[in-house]
Amino acid sequence: MRALRLDSALQFEANQINPTPPPGEALIRVHQAGVCATDLQLVKGYMGFQGILGHEFVGTVEQAAGHEYLSGKRVVGEINAACRTCATCQAGHLTHCPNRTTLGIDRRDGAFADFLCLPVENLYPLPDEISNDQAVFIEPLAAACQILEQVSIVPTDRVVVIGDGKLGLLCAQVLRTTNCQLTIIGRHQEKLALLKHHGIQTTVNVEDVSPGADIVIEATGSPDGLKLANQLLRPKGTLVLKSTYHGQTTFDFTSLVINEITIVGSRCGPFPQAIKLLQKNSVSVEPLIRVRYSINQGVEAIERAATSGTLKVLLTMD
């Protein structure tokens, strides 16, 4: 098996042993996988992860003992493998299971390989009308959908998304479905132009956006984005954090207290909602694809994804 492995350094290896799925898990042949900002943070040392990277994928089930109906099915999968027995899981909070492993992020080899293993309960068979290119975006699109699971947004709300990376562009498209008063702030006109046909207001000039927003989504991955988000919120507004940061981040929390700001951490989200949005063509994801690399060129692909302004980089295994 070929794989892109992160140990003391990032390296491509062509002689990995195919994984053997433990009871309750499926063996999945990966067709393609997406490189995301979290992968780049892991390479820098975030979470101290060692192993095969990658968590955005589409593949076909090769083996699923006791669940043969899945054999040959094209699937995507939720990345958190919960124990399903602890008090947190029994309360329905599977993504926060204290015993969980996370695909390509925490103690579980990921999708930048020919094969991966995931619990059967994590898998979602795909309808034929969703292409592999669309499917590889379902995990980050679900993360964007999570905002609507956590925050009630109505058409009269003024909402600002900060960040024109892949996740920011997906968040903007999902939030558009609420008919709220939406603006996205970015740094790259060519990226923001991808939202033009959706009728979403965009700008590269922070001065164009007046303070007083009801809700701000921070999706830059930069402490500067966090500071800007705080500046744009009205008192008693809601700050939704979609970014993760490697290392320590300094921030003036006094203003949050004075203005009684609600902070919402937002991470993984609902796959069924993401699949429905793609089925209904409510979001467009293919324009976010910038370049494809073979898994054999995995190191080069990561380097390209880390280049400023690059949108989605795909790794193909077929």
HUGI-V853545 format. One record per helix or strand. SS is the DSSP state (a for helix, b for strand). FROM is the first residue (numbers start at 1). TO is the last residue. If there is no record, write none. Layout:
ss=SS from=FROM to=TO
ss=SS from=FROM to=TO
//
This chain:
ss=b from=3 to=6
ss=b from=10 to=13
ss=b from=25 to=35
ss=a from=37 to=43
ss=a from=46 to=48
ss=b from=51 to=52
ss=b from=56 to=63
ss=a from=68 to=70
ss=b from=74 to=77
ss=b from=80 to=81
ss=a from=87 to=90
ss=a from=94 to=96
ss=b from=101 to=103
ss=b from=106 to=108
ss=b from=113 to=113
ss=b from=115 to=119
ss=a from=120 to=122
ss=b from=123 to=125
ss=a from=132 to=135
ss=a from=138 to=150
ss=b from=158 to=162
ss=a from=166 to=176
ss=b from=181 to=185
ss=a from=189 to=198
ss=b from=201 to=203
ss=a from=206 to=208
ss=b from=213 to=218
ss=a from=223 to=232
ss=b from=233 to=241
ss=a from=254 to=258
ss=b from=262 to=265
ss=a from=271 to=279
ss=a from=286 to=288
ss=b from=289 to=294
ss=a from=295 to=305
ss=b from=312 to=316
//
